Structure formats: C-alpha cells, structure tokens
Amino acid sequence: MRAEQNRWLIGWRREEWTVDGRTELASSVATVGVRRSHTPFLSSELELGIAHVADDLAGPAREELAVVAGLNGFGHALNLPFDARFRVRRDVTTTGLAEIWRPMAGARVTLRYERSLHANGGYLHEPTYRDFVTFEAQDTLGGRTIVSLEGSYRRVRPRSAVQDRLETYRAAAAFSRDLRPWLRSRVRYSFAQQDPSAGLAVSDFHRNRLELSLSAVYQ
C-alpha cells in the first residue's frame, strides 16, 4: 500500500544454502514493514516478522525473530561531507551492509562493508560467513584521462569453526587516456594475496599482474 511518503508491505521469502547437492541450511521468513521517504534524499525502512530456520548444524528446526532495518541518505540530510547508507537484516544470522561515498566534480570515492551468508562449495562443505570491504576512487583529469584506485579485503569463515578463516587481499590502480576520439589506451596493475588459516586445506598465493591495452572504436 502506497501513500505520499510511506509504503506499507507484507513480504515472504524462502532461501536455501545448498552444497554438493545437499541443502545444509534453509529459511522461510514472513514480515510486515514500512518504508518511508523523509526528504527527497533521506529514506528509511523497518520490517518485523518470524523466520522458520532448518539448520543441519544446529539440530531441529527453530523459530527466530526476523528484523530488517535501514537508513539511506543520512549523510546528505546531516550536511556531512559525504553521503551514507546502511541496512541490517537479522533472521538466520545477522547480515547487512554499510556504505559511505563522496561524489565530486568528475570524481567519486566509495567505501563499502558487507556481511553475508554464502554456500561456495569446493574446499568448504558448508555455508560460510563472508565479510567484504571494498574501496574505490576514480577521478577524471582534464576530461580525457581517468585515474582509478581499487582495494578490497574478504574474509570467509565456516559456520562450524569460525576460528578458521580464508583472507583475500586485492588492490589495483589504473590509468586510461583518450589518444584520439576513437582510440583509448589503458595501463592497469593489480595485486592479489590469499592467506588461509592452519585449519583450512587451501593453498596461499600471491599474484601480480600488469595489463596494457589499446581500444579502438569504429565510427
């Protein structure tokens, strides 16, 4: 149901985490909630309900309180030098994201954190917690040149042994320039490193890569 500033909603969702053809974790969530536009830039959301969770790791199925809460655009509303948003969801476990960014003339800087529940398979035979942090910065210099920086950190932990972890670090820098209206050059350097804890039978690695490219567009 929609009003000028509010949207009332009733929702249901079903999620399953399956590894090697076996459903390790499943949830059915029913909620009621509201989303409100406070200003053209600021909005919020709140949902409450019940989650039915079937978890092979925890035993019999159980009922959990389900909550979703979020706020978008509060940096602009508070006259901060950046804008921001966050969203938290609680049912099977607590997940969510938080992001801040600053748009400028020809440039943008973004920092984002996300926590989620995944079923990757492979070396991990169960659903995993994933924490993911990313940073991006991009600037346009003189209209023909773009400089960008990227960085990320990812941590994966199995639910049955949260002391074990697989950490991955990535970073990259790129420089691109229009040589002609139809020809663009690009140089990019990237670095990646993966470090597992002693409890995981995963190889660590370090990788450096340099990329040079020319892109032509037929007009």
TISEBA-873487 format. One line per 3 residues: their letters; for each residue z negated, x negated, y negated of N, C-alpha, C. Coordinates in nm, 2 decimals, padded with zeros to 4 digits. Atoms other than C-alpha are relative to their C-alpha. Layout:
BEGIN
A) Z/X/Y/Z/X/Y/Z/X/Y ~ ...
END
This chain:
BEGIN
MRA) 00.00/-00.09/00.12/00.00/00.00/00.00/00.00/-00.09/-00.12 ~ -00.01/00.08/00.11/00.10/-00.14/-00.33/-00.04/00.07/-00.13 ~ 00.03/-00.05/00.13/-00.04/-00.09/-00.68/00.06/-00.11/-00.10
EQN) -00.05/00.09/00.10/00.04/-00.27/-01.00/-00.05/-00.14/00.02 ~ 00.06/00.13/-00.02/-00.20/-00.56/-00.93/-00.04/-00.03/00.14 ~ 00.06/00.02/-00.14/-00.32/-00.50/-00.57/00.10/00.04/00.10
RWL) -00.07/-00.04/-00.12/-00.17/-00.49/-00.23/-00.10/00.01/00.12 ~ 00.09/-00.02/-00.11/-00.38/-00.34/00.05/00.08/00.00/00.13 ~ -00.08/00.02/-00.12/-00.28/-00.43/00.40/-00.09/00.01/00.12
IGW) 00.06/00.00/-00.14/-00.37/-00.38/00.77/00.09/-00.09/00.08 ~ -00.08/00.09/-00.07/-00.25/-00.66/00.99/-00.05/-00.03/00.15 ~ 00.03/00.05/-00.14/-00.24/-00.77/01.36/00.09/-00.11/00.03
RRE) -00.08/00.11/-00.04/-00.12/-01.09/01.50/-00.05/-00.05/00.14 ~ 00.02/00.06/-00.13/-00.10/-01.25/01.85/00.05/-00.14/00.00 ~ -00.03/00.15/-00.01/-00.10/-01.63/01.91/-00.03/-00.05/00.14
EWT) 00.02/00.07/-00.13/-00.07/-01.83/02.23/00.03/-00.15/-00.01 ~ -00.03/00.14/-00.01/-00.10/-02.20/02.28/00.02/-00.04/00.15 ~ -00.05/00.02/-00.14/00.09/-02.30/02.60/00.03/-00.15/00.02
VDG) -00.03/00.14/-00.04/00.10/-02.65/02.76/00.05/00.00/00.14 ~ -00.06/00.01/-00.13/00.32/-02.72/03.06/00.01/00.13/00.07 ~ -00.01/-00.14/-00.06/00.38/-02.35/03.12/-00.12/00.07/00.02
RTE) 00.12/-00.07/-00.02/00.02/-02.26/03.12/-00.06/00.03/-00.14 ~ 00.06/-00.04/00.12/-00.15/-02.06/02.84/-00.15/-00.04/00.00 ~ 00.13/00.06/00.01/-00.46/-02.26/02.75/-00.09/00.08/-00.09
LAS) 00.08/-00.07/00.11/-00.57/-02.05/02.45/00.08/00.11/-00.06 ~ -00.08/-00.11/00.05/-00.47/-01.71/02.32/-00.10/00.08/-00.09 ~ 00.08/-00.09/00.09/-00.60/-01.48/02.04/00.08/00.12/-00.05
SVA) -00.05/-00.12/00.06/-00.54/-01.13/01.91/-00.09/00.03/-00.11 ~ 00.08/-00.02/00.12/-00.65/-01.07/01.56/00.04/00.12/-00.08 ~ -00.02/-00.12/00.08/-00.68/-00.74/01.36/-00.08/-00.01/-00.13
TVG) 00.07/00.02/00.13/-00.77/-00.75/00.99/00.04/00.11/-00.10 ~ -00.03/-00.08/00.12/-00.78/-00.54/00.68/-00.03/-00.09/-00.12 ~ 00.02/00.09/00.11/-00.75/-00.70/00.34/00.07/00.05/-00.13
VRR) -00.06/-00.03/00.13/-00.63/-00.71/-00.02/00.06/-00.13/-00.06 ~ -00.05/00.11/00.08/-00.41/-00.94/-00.22/00.02/00.05/-00.15 ~ 00.00/-00.04/00.14/-00.44/-00.93/-00.60/00.06/-00.10/-00.09
SHT) -00.06/00.09/00.11/-00.24/-01.07/-00.89/-00.08/00.02/-00.12 ~ 00.09/-00.01/00.12/-00.49/-01.15/-01.16/00.08/-00.03/-00.13 ~ -00.08/00.03/00.11/-00.24/-01.30/-01.40/00.14/-00.03/00.06
PFL) -00.13/00.04/-00.05/00.13/-01.40/-01.38/00.00/-00.13/00.08 ~ 00.01/00.13/-00.07/00.01/-01.74/-01.24/-00.11/00.00/00.10 ~ 00.11/00.01/-00.09/-00.31/-01.66/-01.06/-00.01/00.12/00.10
SSE) 00.01/-00.11/-00.10/-00.34/-01.46/-00.73/-00.10/-00.04/00.10 ~ 00.10/00.03/-00.11/-00.60/-01.43/-00.45/00.03/00.10/00.11 ~ -00.01/-00.08/-00.12/-00.62/-01.28/-00.10/-00.13/-00.01/00.08
LEL) 00.12/00.00/-00.09/-00.90/-01.18/00.13/00.02/00.10/00.11 ~ -00.01/-00.08/-00.11/-00.89/-01.04/00.48/-00.12/-00.01/00.09 ~ 00.12/00.00/-00.10/-01.17/-00.94/00.73/00.04/00.08/00.12
GIA) -00.04/-00.07/-00.12/-01.14/-00.84/01.09/-00.07/-00.06/00.12 ~ 00.06/00.05/-00.12/-01.21/-00.92/01.45/00.11/-00.07/00.08 ~ -00.09/00.08/-00.09/-01.05/-01.18/01.68/-00.05/00.00/00.14
HVA) 00.02/00.01/-00.15/-01.03/-01.15/02.06/00.06/-00.13/00.05 ~ -00.04/00.13/-00.04/-01.02/-01.50/02.20/-00.01/-00.02/00.15 ~ 00.01/00.04/-00.14/-00.93/-01.60/02.55/00.02/-00.15/00.01
DDL) 00.01/00.15/00.01/-01.02/-01.97/02.59/-00.04/-00.06/00.13 ~ 00.04/00.06/-00.13/-01.00/-02.15/02.92/-00.10/-00.11/-00.01 ~ 00.10/00.10/00.02/-01.21/-02.43/02.77/-00.14/00.05/-00.01
AGP) 00.14/-00.06/00.03/-01.50/-02.20/02.67/-00.05/00.10/00.10 ~ 00.05/-00.10/-00.10/-01.51/-01.96/02.96/00.05/00.14/-00.03 ~ -00.04/-00.14/00.01/-01.50/-01.58/02.94/00.05/00.03/-00.15
ARE) -00.05/-00.04/00.13/-01.31/-01.40/02.65/-00.12/00.04/-00.09 ~ 00.10/-00.03/00.09/-01.51/-01.35/02.34/00.05/00.06/-00.13 ~ -00.04/-00.06/00.13/-01.50/-01.17/02.00/-00.06/-00.09/-00.11
ELA) 00.04/00.09/00.11/-01.51/-01.37/01.68/00.03/00.08/-00.13 ~ -00.04/-00.05/00.13/-01.52/-01.27/01.31/00.12/-00.07/-00.05 ~ -00.12/00.05/00.06/-01.18/-01.32/01.15/00.00/00.01/-00.15
VVA) 00.00/00.00/00.15/-01.16/-01.42/00.78/00.12/-00.08/-00.05 ~ -00.10/00.07/00.07/-00.87/-01.52/00.56/-00.03/00.01/-00.15 ~ 00.02/00.01/00.14/-00.93/-01.63/00.20/00.09/-00.10/-00.07
GLN) -00.09/00.10/00.07/-00.70/-01.79/-00.05/00.00/00.03/-00.15 ~ -00.01/-00.01/00.15/-00.65/-01.86/-00.42/00.12/-00.09/-00.04 ~ -00.12/00.07/00.03/-00.32/-01.96/-00.57/00.02/-00.01/-00.16
GFG) -00.03/00.01/00.14/-00.25/-02.10/-00.92/-00.12/-00.01/-00.09 ~ 00.12/00.01/00.08/-00.61/-02.16/-01.04/00.00/-00.12/-00.09 ~ 00.00/00.11/00.09/-00.53/-02.49/-01.19/00.07/00.04/-00.13
HAL) -00.07/-00.05/00.12/-00.29/-02.33/-01.44/-00.10/00.10/-00.08 ~ 00.09/-00.10/00.07/-00.55/-02.05/-01.51/-00.11/-00.07/-00.07 ~ 00.11/00.08/00.06/-00.82/-02.31/-01.59/00.04/-00.10/-00.10
NLP) -00.05/00.10/00.09/-00.59/-02.51/-01.81/-00.02/-00.14/00.04 ~ 00.02/00.13/-00.06/-00.62/-02.81/-01.58/00.14/-00.07/-00.02 ~ -00.13/00.07/00.01/-00.35/-03.09/-01.60/00.08/00.01/00.13
FDA) -00.07/-00.02/-00.12/-00.24/-02.98/-01.25/-00.02/00.14/00.05 ~ 00.02/-00.13/-00.06/-00.19/-02.66/-01.06/-00.05/-00.02/00.15 ~ 00.06/00.01/-00.13/-00.36/-02.59/-00.72/-00.01/00.13/00.07
RFR) 00.02/-00.12/-00.09/-00.40/-02.35/-00.43/-00.07/-00.04/00.12 ~ 00.06/00.02/-00.13/-00.60/-02.32/-00.11/00.01/00.13/00.08 ~ 00.01/-00.11/-00.09/-00.61/-02.10/00.19/-00.08/-00.04/00.12
VRR) 00.09/00.03/-00.12/-00.87/-02.09/00.47/00.01/00.12/00.09 ~ -00.01/-00.10/-00.11/-00.84/-01.90/00.80/-00.10/-00.03/00.11 ~ 00.10/00.02/-00.11/-01.12/-01.85/01.05/00.01/00.10/00.10
DVT) 00.01/-00.09/-00.11/-01.08/-01.69/01.39/-00.03/-00.08/00.13 ~ 00.02/00.09/-00.11/-01.03/-01.92/01.69/-00.08/-00.12/-00.04 ~ 00.07/00.11/00.07/-01.14/-02.21/01.47/00.03/00.01/-00.15
TTG) -00.02/-00.01/00.15/-01.13/-02.29/01.10/00.12/-00.09/-00.03 ~ -00.12/00.07/00.04/-00.78/-02.39/00.97/00.02/00.03/-00.14 ~ -00.04/-00.03/00.14/-00.62/-02.39/00.63/00.07/-00.12/-00.07
LAE) -00.07/00.10/00.07/-00.46/-02.59/00.36/-00.05/00.00/-00.15 ~ 00.03/00.02/00.14/-00.53/-02.72/00.01/00.11/-00.09/-00.06 ~ -00.11/00.07/00.07/-00.26/-02.84/-00.24/-00.02/-00.01/-00.15
IWR) -00.01/00.02/00.15/-00.25/-02.98/-00.59/00.13/-00.06/-00.04 ~ -00.13/00.06/00.04/00.06/-03.06/-00.78/00.01/00.00/-00.15 ~ -00.02/00.01/00.15/00.17/-03.16/-01.13/00.15/-00.01/-00.03
PMA) -00.14/00.01/00.04/00.52/-03.07/-01.24/00.02/-00.06/-00.14 ~ -00.02/00.05/00.14/00.65/-03.27/-01.54/00.15/00.00/-00.02 ~ -00.14/00.00/00.03/00.99/-03.31/-01.71/00.07/-00.10/00.09
GAR) -00.07/00.09/-00.09/01.21/-03.45/-01.44/-00.08/-00.06/00.11 ~ 00.08/00.07/-00.10/00.92/-03.54/-01.21/-00.10/00.10/00.06 ~ 00.10/-00.08/-00.06/00.67/-03.39/-00.97/-00.08/-00.08/00.09
VTL) 00.10/00.07/-00.09/00.36/-03.52/-00.79/-00.08/00.11/00.08 ~ 00.06/-00.10/-00.08/00.21/-03.33/-00.50/-00.09/-00.07/00.10 ~ 00.10/00.04/-00.11/-00.10/-03.39/-00.27/-00.04/00.12/00.08
RYE) 00.02/-00.12/-00.09/-00.15/-03.16/00.03/-00.08/-00.04/00.12 ~ 00.08/00.01/-00.13/-00.41/-03.13/00.31/00.02/00.12/00.08 ~ -00.01/-00.11/-00.09/-00.36/-02.91/00.61/-00.07/-00.03/00.13
RSL) 00.06/00.01/-00.13/-00.57/-02.85/00.92/00.05/00.12/00.09 ~ -00.06/-00.10/-00.08/-00.41/-02.66/01.21/-00.03/-00.02/00.15 ~ 00.02/00.01/-00.15/-00.43/-02.60/01.59/00.14/00.00/00.06
HAN) -00.13/00.02/-00.05/-00.13/-02.72/01.79/-00.01/-00.01/00.16 ~ -00.01/00.03/-00.14/-00.01/-02.74/02.15/00.13/-00.09/00.02 ~ -00.11/00.09/00.00/00.20/-03.05/02.16/00.06/-00.04/00.14
GGY) -00.04/00.04/-00.13/00.21/-03.13/02.53/00.01/-00.15/00.01 ~ -00.01/00.14/-00.02/00.31/-03.47/02.66/-00.12/-00.07/00.04 ~ 00.12/00.08/-00.03/00.01/-03.71/02.66/-00.12/00.08/-00.01
LHE) 00.12/-00.08/00.02/-00.23/-03.43/02.56/00.03/00.13/00.07 ~ -00.03/-00.12/-00.08/-00.25/-03.15/02.81/-00.09/00.12/-00.04 ~ 00.08/-00.11/00.06/-00.45/-02.91/02.59/00.03/00.02/-00.15
PTY) -00.02/-00.02/00.15/-00.43/-02.76/02.24/-00.08/-00.11/-00.07 ~ 00.06/00.11/00.08/-00.53/-03.01/01.97/-00.02/00.04/-00.14 ~ 00.02/-00.02/00.15/-00.67/-03.01/01.62/00.08/-00.10/-00.07
RDF) -00.08/00.09/00.07/-00.44/-03.16/01.37/-00.04/00.00/-00.15 ~ 00.02/00.01/00.14/-00.54/-03.29/01.02/00.12/-00.08/-00.06 ~ -00.12/00.06/00.05/-00.24/-03.38/00.80/-00.01/00.00/-00.15
VTF) 00.01/00.02/00.14/-00.25/-03.53/00.45/00.14/-00.06/-00.04 ~ -00.12/00.06/00.05/00.07/-03.59/00.25/00.00/-00.02/-00.15 ~ -00.01/00.02/00.14/00.15/-03.73/-00.09/00.15/-00.02/-00.03
EAQ) -00.14/00.02/00.04/00.49/-03.71/-00.27/00.00/-00.01/-00.15 ~ -00.02/00.02/00.15/00.60/-03.83/-00.61/00.15/-00.03/-00.02 ~ -00.14/00.02/00.03/00.95/-03.81/-00.75/00.03/00.01/-00.15
DTL) -00.03/00.00/00.14/01.09/-03.89/-01.09/00.15/-00.03/-00.02 ~ -00.14/00.02/00.04/01.44/-03.87/-01.24/00.01/-00.08/-00.12 ~ -00.01/00.10/00.11/01.52/-04.16/-01.46/00.14/00.01/-00.06
GGR) -00.13/00.00/00.07/01.80/-04.11/-01.71/00.10/00.10/00.05 ~ -00.09/-00.10/-00.05/01.95/-03.82/-01.52/00.09/-00.04/00.11 ~ -00.09/00.05/-00.10/02.14/-04.05/-01.28/-00.07/-00.07/00.11
TIV) 00.08/00.08/-00.09/01.86/-04.23/-01.10/-00.12/00.08/00.05 ~ 00.12/-00.07/-00.06/01.59/-04.08/-00.87/-00.08/-00.10/00.08 ~ 00.10/00.08/-00.07/01.28/-04.27/-00.75/-00.10/00.09/00.06
SLE) 00.09/-00.09/-00.07/01.06/-04.12/-00.49/-00.09/-00.09/00.09 ~ 00.11/00.06/-00.09/00.74/-04.22/-00.30/-00.05/00.11/00.09 ~ 00.06/-00.09/-00.09/00.60/-04.06/00.01/-00.10/-00.07/00.09
GSY) 00.11/00.05/-00.09/00.29/-04.11/00.22/-00.06/00.11/00.08 ~ 00.07/-00.10/-00.08/00.12/-03.93/00.50/-00.10/-00.06/00.10 ~ 00.10/00.04/-00.11/-00.18/-03.95/00.74/-00.02/00.12/00.09
RRV) 00.02/-00.10/-00.10/-00.20/-03.75/01.06/-00.10/-00.04/00.10 ~ 00.10/00.02/-00.10/-00.50/-03.72/01.29/00.01/00.11/00.10 ~ -00.01/-00.10/-00.11/-00.47/-03.54/01.63/-00.12/-00.03/00.09
RPR) 00.12/00.01/-00.09/-00.78/-03.47/01.84/00.00/00.11/00.11 ~ 00.00/-00.11/-00.11/-00.80/-03.29/02.18/-00.13/00.08/-00.02 ~ 00.11/-00.08/00.01/-01.04/-03.00/02.18/-00.12/-00.03/00.09
SAV) 00.10/00.03/-00.09/-01.23/-03.12/02.48/-00.07/-00.13/-00.02 ~ 00.06/00.13/00.03/-01.30/-03.46/02.34/00.04/-00.04/-00.14 ~ -00.04/00.02/00.14/-01.30/-03.46/01.96/-00.03/-00.14/-00.05
QDR) 00.02/00.14/00.04/-01.42/-03.82/01.96/00.12/-00.09/00.02 ~ -00.13/00.07/-00.02/-01.08/-03.93/02.08/00.10/00.05/-00.11 ~ -00.10/-00.03/00.11/-00.80/-03.94/01.82/00.12/-00.08/00.00
LET) -00.12/00.07/00.02/-00.45/-04.04/01.76/00.04/00.01/-00.15 ~ -00.02/00.00/00.14/-00.39/-04.15/01.40/00.14/-00.06/-00.03 ~ -00.14/00.05/00.04/-00.04/-04.20/01.24/00.00/-00.01/-00.15
YRA) -00.02/00.03/00.14/00.03/-04.35/00.90/00.14/-00.02/-00.03 ~ -00.14/00.01/00.04/00.36/-04.32/00.73/00.01/-00.02/-00.15 ~ -00.03/00.02/00.14/00.49/-04.44/00.39/00.15/-00.03/-00.02
AAA) -00.14/00.03/00.03/00.83/-04.46/00.23/00.02/00.00/-00.15 ~ -00.04/00.01/00.14/00.99/-04.55/-00.10/00.16/00.00/00.00 ~ -00.15/-00.01/00.00/01.35/-04.46/-00.20/00.05/-00.01/-00.15
FSR) -00.06/00.01/00.13/01.58/-04.53/-00.49/00.15/00.04/00.02 ~ -00.14/-00.04/-00.01/01.91/-04.35/-00.54/00.06/00.01/-00.14 ~ -00.07/00.01/00.13/02.17/-04.37/-00.82/00.14/00.05/00.02
DLR) -00.14/-00.04/00.00/02.49/-04.20/-00.90/00.09/-00.11/-00.06 ~ -00.09/00.10/00.05/02.75/-04.47/-00.93/00.13/00.06/-00.07 ~ -00.11/-00.08/00.06/03.03/-04.22/-01.01/-00.04/00.15/00.02
PWL) 00.03/-00.14/-00.02/03.03/-03.84/-01.04/00.01/00.04/00.15 ~ -00.02/-00.04/-00.13/03.14/-03.83/-00.68/-00.06/-00.10/00.11 ~ 00.05/00.10/-00.08/02.96/-04.14/-00.54/-00.15/-00.03/-00.03
RSR) 00.15/00.03/00.02/02.58/-04.19/-00.48/-00.04/-00.11/00.10 ~ 00.06/00.11/-00.08/02.40/-04.50/-00.35/-00.15/00.03/00.02 ~ 00.14/-00.03/-00.03/02.06/-04.49/-00.18/-00.06/-00.12/00.08
VRY) 00.07/00.10/-00.08/01.81/-04.75/-00.06/-00.14/00.06/00.03 ~ 00.13/-00.06/-00.04/01.50/-04.64/00.14/-00.07/-00.10/00.10 ~ 00.09/00.08/-00.09/01.22/-04.84/00.30/-00.11/00.09/00.05
SFA) 00.11/-00.08/-00.06/00.98/-04.67/00.54/-00.08/-00.09/00.10 ~ 00.10/00.06/-00.09/00.68/-04.78/00.74/-00.07/00.10/00.08 ~ 00.07/-00.09/-00.08/00.51/-04.61/01.03/-00.10/-00.08/00.10
QQD) 00.09/00.06/-00.09/00.20/-04.70/01.23/-00.08/00.10/00.08 ~ 00.08/-00.09/-00.08/00.03/-04.52/01.52/-00.11/-00.07/00.07 ~ 00.12/00.07/-00.06/-00.32/-04.61/01.64/-00.08/00.11/00.08
PSA) 00.08/-00.09/-00.09/-00.48/-04.43/01.94/-00.14/-00.06/00.02 ~ 00.13/00.05/-00.03/-00.85/-04.45/02.02/00.00/-00.04/00.15 ~ 00.00/00.06/-00.13/-00.96/-04.61/02.35/00.01/00.11/00.11
GLA) 00.00/-00.11/-00.10/-00.98/-04.27/02.53/00.13/00.06/00.03 ~ -00.14/-00.06/-00.01/-00.61/-04.19/02.49/00.09/-00.10/00.06 ~ -00.09/00.09/-00.07/-00.35/-04.34/02.72/00.14/00.00/-00.08
VSD) -00.12/00.00/00.09/-00.10/-04.38/02.43/00.02/-00.14/-00.06 ~ -00.03/00.13/00.05/00.07/-04.69/02.31/00.00/00.00/-00.16 ~ 00.00/00.01/00.14/00.02/-04.80/01.95/00.14/-00.06/-00.04
FHR) -00.13/00.06/00.05/00.33/-04.90/01.74/-00.01/-00.02/-00.15 ~ -00.02/00.02/00.15/00.43/-05.04/01.40/00.15/-00.01/-00.01 ~ -00.14/00.00/00.02/00.77/-04.98/01.26/00.04/-00.01/-00.15
NRL) -00.05/00.02/00.14/00.95/-05.10/00.95/00.15/00.03/00.01 ~ -00.14/-00.04/00.00/01.29/-04.96/00.86/00.06/-00.01/-00.15 ~ -00.07/00.00/00.13/01.54/-05.03/00.57/00.13/00.07/00.02
ELS) -00.12/-00.08/-00.01/01.82/-04.79/00.51/00.08/-00.02/-00.13 ~ -00.09/00.01/00.11/02.12/-04.84/00.28/00.12/00.10/00.03 ~ -00.10/-00.10/-00.02/02.37/-04.57/00.23/00.09/00.03/-00.13
LSA) -00.09/-00.05/00.11/02.67/-04.45/00.02/00.05/00.13/00.04 ~ -00.05/-00.13/-00.03/02.76/-04.09/00.00/00.11/00.04/-00.10 ~ -00.11/-00.04/00.08/03.09/-03.97/-00.13/00.03/00.15/00.02
VYQ) -00.03/-00.14/00.00/03.18/-03.61/-00.22/00.15/00.02/-00.05 ~ -00.13/-00.03/00.04/03.54/-03.49/-00.23/00.00/00.12/-00.09 ~ 00.00/-00.11/00.10/03.60/-03.27/-00.53/00.15/00.04/-00.03
END
